[in-house]
Amino acid sequence: MIHSWLARRRAFNQLVDQEATALVEREGGAGYYTAKQIARLARERSDTRAVKLWVRVARQVADRTGLVP
């Protein structure tokens, strides 16, 4: 049971890393605002899983680019 939780967490973190990398490569620091906009749209649709993903992506983009939100 704990192994399946750990596998899901690792997969989620890997997805966050992939999305953040793609945004930084395409948009640089502006990727932060793109991720925040996607999170806002997900929040409007009440998609909590997508909100969690894109908030984390935004945070990682900010960390990588030195942006202070």
Secondary structure by P-SEA (a helix, b strand, c coil): caaaaaaaaaaaaaaaaaaaaaaaaccccaaaaaaaaaaaaaaaacaaaaaaaaaaaaaaaaaaacccc
